[in-house]
């Protein structure tokens, strides 16, 4: 009986894996068909700006949009309601 259960479980797992592979293949087909059209519609400057990584601000003293001291951080947080 345990062997029958393992056989049934294996069959179900095989079917689920086949189904997942089919869904993945169809999603790839959809993305390749419609994804290239969307990339062409997005202007280059917006696409590059949204994909750049955010990180620590270098040369904060030279920038006007960055805080450089704990007092400025506290002021910013209090203005936001924290």
Secondary structure, DSSP 8 states (H G I E B T S, - for coil): -HHHHHHHHHHHHHHHHHHHHHHHHHHHHHHHHHHHHHHHHS-HHHHHHHHS-----SSGGG-SSS--SHHHHHHHHHHTT-
